Amino acid sequence: EKNPLLIRQEARESNARSYPRRLPLALKRAHGIYVEDVEGRVFIDCLAGAGTLALGHNHPVVIAAIRDVLDEGLPLHTLDLTTPVKDRFVQDLFDILPPDFSRQAKIQFCGPSGADAVEAALKLVKIATGRGTMLAFQGAYHGMTQGALNLMGSLGPKRPLNGSLQGVQFLPYPYDYRCPFGLGGDAGVQAGMRYIETVLTDPEGGVPAPAGMIFEAVQGEGGVIPAPDAWVQGMRDLTTAAGVPLIIDEVQTGFGRTGKWFAFEHAGITPDVIVLSKAIGGSLPLSVVVYREELDLWKPGAHAGTFRGNQMAMAAGSATLGFIKAEALHEHAARMGERLMRQLTQLQTDFPQLGDVRGRGLMVGVEVVERDDTSAAPLPAAPALASAIQAECLKRGLIIELGGRHGSVVRFLPPLIIEAAQIDHVVEIFAAAVAAALR
Ligand code: PMP
C-alpha cells in the first residue's frame, strides 16, 4: 500500500527526480543518524543528505545556532554584505585551512549548491589564466549545471545534451580495482602519472595548455575511489611545473568526512582552489570557493548571485565546525570508518559478490560484482544485485545509496557522529540484506 504522499509525488514531480525512485520514502522527522517516515518506521540514514549532515539530523548545536539568528533579529539574507555571523564563519573556515594556504587565500561566496561553487572555480581559473579548456577525470562528479556537468567523467547525463559540452580533456583516475592501465598497485599509479605528465608537457600531444585541472581526492558519486597520496602529490607537482591551477573539489570530502578536515591533507599538499559545499552549511545550503590570492584577477561584478548571504547556513556551518573541532570528530570519523571497512571486508569471505571494499574515513564503498570463481579479478560489475541489496537494506531500516560507473557500488556516508555500536548495527543489517538479495 503506497503512502498518499508518495503517490502524489510520483504524479506531480518531474520525471527527472532521482533519489525517490530507489528510496520511496516520505519522511516526517529526523534526529542524529535516524529518520522516521510518515508511517512511523525508523531508518538509519547512511546517505545523510549525500554527505551533508556531518553532525546528523537536527543536532542541538546546529539548531541552537539557527535559533540564535532568529531570536536576535539578525538579517536572514544579506546578498554579499557582511555581518558578524559571516565574519565569524569566514574566520572559522580560515582557521581550519592549512596555514600556508590560508595566509594568502581569498574566499568567494557562491550560490547555495556545490555546482555553483564549481562554476565559480571554473570561471576563476579561466579568467586568471586566459585559457579556455580544462583537465578532468574519468568517473568524476562535480554537479549538474552545464559547466560542472561538462567536467563529469561519465557520459550518461551529458549525452542528452547533444554534444553541446566541449573543451574538457578527461584523464584516467587512479582506480586501483579497475586499473585503466591493467596494472594495479603502484605500477598503475605510476603509469597514470606518466601519462598525465605527457598530456601536460608534450607540445606535440595535441592537448592545449589548460586553464586548470580539477579532481576529487576521493571520488564520491564515481564509486568511492580514494586517490593514493603519491598520486595526489604527483598531480600537485605536475600542475605546479606546468603552471596550471589545481582545483580540488572538497564538496563531499570536506569538513572531516575522510578523517582530516580536507581530503587533500592526507597527501600533505595544498591546491590552488578549494571548492566547498554540503557539510560547510551545517545542513543548510551554502557553498564557497577559497583560492590563492594570485588567482584573484577577476573584476568587481565578474561573479555574482543573489543567494550568497544565507546567514542561517553560515551560523549552522560555524556551529558544525566548532563541534567537529571540539570533539575531534574528524579523528572519530577515521576510527569509525576503519571499523566499518574492517567489518565489511570480513563479509567478503561469506559473500564473494562484495568484490572490493574501499574508502577513507566515513566515505566507504563496496563494489558489487558477479560471482564467477573462474575469472580473475576484477569481476564484472553487478548493478542489478547492488539495487537488490539497496532495496533489502531499506526494508530492514537502512538507507544507503549507490554510485560508481555501473551503479554497482554501495556507498556509506553516515553522519560523523555515528558510534561504534551503530556501525556494527549498520553492518548487521547490510549482511542480512546481501544474504536476502542473493536468495
Ligand atoms: N562535487 C562533488 C564532489 C559532489 O559530490 C557534488 C554533489 N554530490 C557536487 C560537486 C555538486 O553539488 P550540488 O549537488 O550541491 O550541486
Residues whose N, C-alpha, C, O or C-beta is under 5 A from the ligand:
A	BS01	PMP	A50 S113 G114 A115 Y141 H142 G143 E216 G220 D249 V251 Q252
